[in-house]
């Protein structure tokens, strides 16, 4: 995963997947079968060689200069690994992949899992699938269905761009240092709901969804009052939604229908 100099790995949620049996289980689960792969936070190369054995090319991104240098030495004999020293939130994926469709594997730091996913979703038209190891609680939020406690903006965002699936639950003992919580492997296959549901302005739609979840336990009417004022209840009624409806109860198609109704207003 990503590494930052002069700060302890554990403080930043960095946990290396050192258990060989779990490495193999993950490699088997993500079904590497040729193509270009981007590895986020390659670290010591715990998964890099497994990716390289089955992929056409691996672009291994690592922020820590020392780890990147060591990784170049270790992977040089493989011939199909390019090690990029840099921050995944800043690298130019288009340049690295030369515009080709690619797949992603990453063991994501807990504290920037959401920013990394946001960055990758910007490239959704170029990505086939994202396989990410992350904190189990975040995984539950990503795959949650409407009406579930974990359902929120990250759920809608992830399911808009992809079809997420919680593939494996991974125990703390698979990592060094072991985290205090369980982790999970989540596979996010493109495309998601955006392939079948229309939003006239995708960015504005996602901003609208975020606004709906601004205070999750409040009703949609209250969360949208700043935008709609006293019209909120009437517009919800027009969208065939209860005045007491909450964002966590709406499906993506219902969010899209409400957004389109507001756009028409």
C-alpha positions in Angstrom: 0.0 0.0 0.0 1.0 3.6 -0.1 3.9 4.7 2.1 4.8 8.1 3.5 8.3 8.9 4.8 8.9 9.8 8.5 5.5 8.7 9.6 4.8 5.3 11.1 3.0 2.8 8.8 0.5 1.8 11.5 -0.5 5.5 12.1 -1.4 5.8 8.4 -3.3 2.5 8.3 -0.6 0.8 6.3 -0.6 -2.9 6.7 1.4 -5.2 4.4 -0.3 -8.4 3.2 2.5 -10.8 4.2 0.6 -14.1 4.5 1.5 -16.1 1.3 -1.7 -18.2 1.5 -3.9 -15.0 1.5 -1.8 -13.6 -1.3 -2.6 -16.6 -3.4 -6.3 -16.6 -2.4 -6.6 -13.0 -3.6 -4.7 -13.7 -6.8 -7.0 -16.5 -7.5 -10.1 -14.5 -6.7 -9.3 -11.5 -8.9 -8.7 -13.8 -11.9 -5.7 -12.2 -13.6 -5.9 -13.1 -17.2 -3.6 -11.0 -19.3 -4.1 -7.3 -20.0 -2.7 -4.2 -18.4 -2.8 -4.0 -14.6 -2.2 -1.0 -12.3 -1.1 -1.9 -8.7 -1.7 0.8 -6.2 0.8 0.9 -3.4 3.0 -2.0 -4.4 5.0 -1.9 -1.1 7.5 -4.7 -0.9 5.9 -6.4 -3.9 3.7 -8.7 -1.9 1.3 -9.1 -4.9 3.4 -7.6 -7.8 5.0 -10.9 -8.9 1.7 -12.7 -8.8 0.1 -10.0 -11.0 3.1 -10.1 -13.3 3.0 -13.8 -13.9 -0.5 -13.6 -15.3 -0.8 -10.1 -16.7 0.6 -8.7 -19.9 2.0 -5.6 -18.1 1.9 -4.4 -14.5 2.3 -0.7 -13.6 3.3 -0.7 -9.9 2.7 2.6 -8.1 4.6 3.2 -4.9 5.2 6.5 -3.1 8.1 5.5 -0.8 11.4 6.0 -2.7 13.2 3.2 -0.9 10.5 0.7 -1.5 10.2 1.8 -5.2 13.9 1.3 -5.7 13.9 -2.1 -4.1 10.8 -3.1 -6.1 12.6 -2.2 -9.4 15.4 -4.6 -8.4 13.1 -7.4 -7.4 10.8 -7.2 -10.5 13.5 -6.5 -13.1 13.8 -10.2 -14.1 10.1 -10.4 -14.8 10.3 -8.0 -17.7 6.7 -6.7 -17.7 6.7 -4.6 -14.5 7.0 -0.8 -14.6 7.6 0.7 -11.2 6.3 4.3 -10.9 7.4 6.3 -7.8 4.5 8.7 -7.1 1.2 9.5 -5.4 -1.7 7.6 -6.9 -3.9 10.7 -6.4 -1.6 12.7 -8.6 -0.3 10.3 -11.3 -1.3 10.6 -14.9 -3.0 7.3 -15.6 -3.7 8.2 -19.3 0.0 8.7 -19.9 1.0 5.5 -17.9 -1.5 3.3 -19.7 -1.3 5.0 -23.1 -5.1 5.1 -23.2 -5.5 1.4 -22.9 -8.2 -0.2 -20.8 -6.7 -1.5 -17.6 -7.6 -3.3 -14.4 -6.6 -2.2 -10.9 -5.5 -4.1 -7.8 -4.7 -2.2 -4.6 -4.2 -2.8 -0.9 -5.6 0.6 0.1 -4.7 2.7 3.2 -7.7 3.0 5.4 -7.6 6.7 5.7 -7.6 7.5 1.9 -9.7 4.7 0.5 -12.5 7.1 -0.5 -10.2 9.6 -2.2 -8.5 6.8 -4.2 -11.9 5.4 -5.3 -13.0 8.9 -6.3 -9.8 9.3 -8.4 -10.3 5.9 -10.1 -14.0 6.6 -10.8 -12.8 9.6 -12.8 -11.3 7.0 -15.2 -14.2 4.6 -15.1 -14.5 4.6 -18.9 -11.0 3.2 -19.1 -11.1 0.7 -16.2 -12.4 -2.8 -16.5 -12.4 -3.7 -12.8 -11.0 -2.5 -9.5 -10.0 -5.1 -6.9 -9.3 -3.4 -3.6 -8.4 -4.6 -0.2 -9.8 -2.2 2.4 -11.3 -1.9 5.9 -14.2 -4.3 6.2 -16.6 -1.5 7.5 -15.9 0.6 4.3 -16.5 -2.5 2.2 -19.9 -2.9 3.8 -20.7 0.7 2.9 -19.7 0.2 -0.7 -21.9 -2.8 -1.3 -24.9 -1.7 0.9 -28.4 -1.8 -0.6 -31.0 0.9 0.0 -32.6 0.7 3.4 -29.5 -0.7 5.0 -27.8 1.1 7.8 -24.5 1.2 5.8 -26.1 2.7 2.7 -24.9 6.2 2.0 -23.2 8.5 -0.5 -20.2 6.1 -1.0 -22.7 3.3 -1.8 -24.4 5.3 -4.5 -21.2 6.6 -5.9 -19.6 3.2 -6.1 -22.7 1.6 -7.5 -23.2 4.4 -10.0 -19.8 3.7 -11.6 -19.5 -0.1 -10.9 -21.1 -3.3 -9.7 -19.4 -3.9 -6.4 -19.1 -7.3 -4.7 -17.6 -8.2 -1.4 -15.4 -11.2 -2.3 -13.3 -12.1 0.7 -13.2 -11.1 4.4 -9.5 -11.0 5.4 -8.4 -11.5 9.1 -5.9 -9.1 10.8 -3.4 -11.9 11.0 -2.8 -11.8 7.2 -1.1 -8.4 7.6 2.0 -7.0 9.2 1.5 -5.1 11.4 -1.9 -6.6 12.0 -4.7 -4.0 11.9 -7.2 -3.7 14.8 -10.1 -4.4 12.4 -11.0 -6.9 9.7 -10.3 -6.2 6.1 -12.1 -7.3 2.9 -11.4 -7.7 -0.8 -14.0 -5.8 -2.9 -14.3 -6.2 -6.6 -15.9 -3.3 -8.5 -16.7 -4.2 -12.1 -17.5 -1.5 -14.6 -20.0 -0.3 -15.7 -22.4 0.4 -12.9 -25.9 2.0 -12.9 -24.8 4.8 -15.1 -24.9 2.4 -18.1 -28.7 2.1 -17.8 -29.8 5.2 -15.8 -29.7 8.7 -17.3 -28.4 11.7 -15.5 -28.1 14.8 -17.7 -25.2 16.2 -15.8 -23.2 13.4 -14.0 -21.2 15.7 -11.7 -24.2 17.7 -10.7 -26.2 14.5 -10.1 -23.5 13.1 -7.7 -23.2 16.5 -6.0 -27.0 16.3 -5.5 -26.8 12.8 -4.0 -24.1 14.0 -1.6 -26.4 16.9 -0.6 -29.2 14.4 0.0 -27.0 12.5 2.5 -25.5 15.7 4.1 -27.2 14.8 7.4 -28.0 11.2 6.9 -30.5 10.8 9.7 -32.5 13.9 8.6 -35.3 13.6 6.1 -34.7 14.5 2.4 -37.1 17.4 2.9 -34.8 18.9 5.5 -31.6 18.2 3.6 -33.0 19.8 0.5 -34.5 22.8 2.2 -31.5 25.0 1.5 -31.9 24.2 -2.2 -35.7 24.2 -2.5 -37.0 26.1 0.4 -40.7 25.6 1.0 -41.0 23.8 -2.3 -39.3 20.7 -1.0 -42.3 18.8 0.2 -44.3 19.5 -3.0 -41.5 18.3 -5.2 -41.0 15.1 -3.1 -44.7 14.5 -3.5 -44.4 15.0 -7.3 -41.6 12.5 -7.3 -44.0 10.1 -5.5 -41.8 10.1 -2.4 -43.1 10.5 1.2 -42.5 13.9 2.8 -40.7 11.9 5.5 -38.5 9.9 3.1 -34.8 9.7 4.0 -31.9 9.5 1.5 -30.9 6.0 2.8 -34.3 4.7 1.5 -33.9 5.7 -2.1 -32.5 3.6 -4.9 -30.1 5.1 -7.5 -33.0 5.2 -10.0 -35.1 7.2 -7.5 -32.3 9.6 -6.9 -31.9 10.0 -10.7 -35.6 10.6 -11.2 -35.7 13.2 -8.4 -32.7 14.9 -9.9 -34.2 15.0 -13.4 -37.4 16.4 -11.9 -35.4 19.2 -10.2 -33.5 19.9 -13.4 -36.8 20.4 -15.2 -37.8 22.9 -12.5 
